[in-house]
């Protein structure tokens, strides 16, 4: 089962990205959310939320990268 520090890290990076728009925080959050999804005992609904959040963040990072080019 995921540790409290893993959950806290993912939420912290999500908040930092939300507050500042920092793409590094978004990528860290994506990585942590993906790690959470890998846990076997994770509830299916929570897994789906983590996957959805990871996917949306990834889309935002890619959209910003495309706009900057």
Phi, psi and omega in degrees: 000144181298147178277161177299324182292329177291316176298314181297320179297316179297314180295320178299313180295322176300314180295317178300316178297317180298320183281328187243341184077012183296120181292332178294319177296321178298315180294322176295318179298318178301313181299316180292319177297320178295322176297319179299321181296337183282346182288129183296321185276005184289135178303140184300322181290321178293319177301316180297321178294318178296318179296318180295316179296317179299315181296315179296318177298316180300318178298318180296318180296316180294320178298317179293323179295319180293322179292329181284339183281000000 
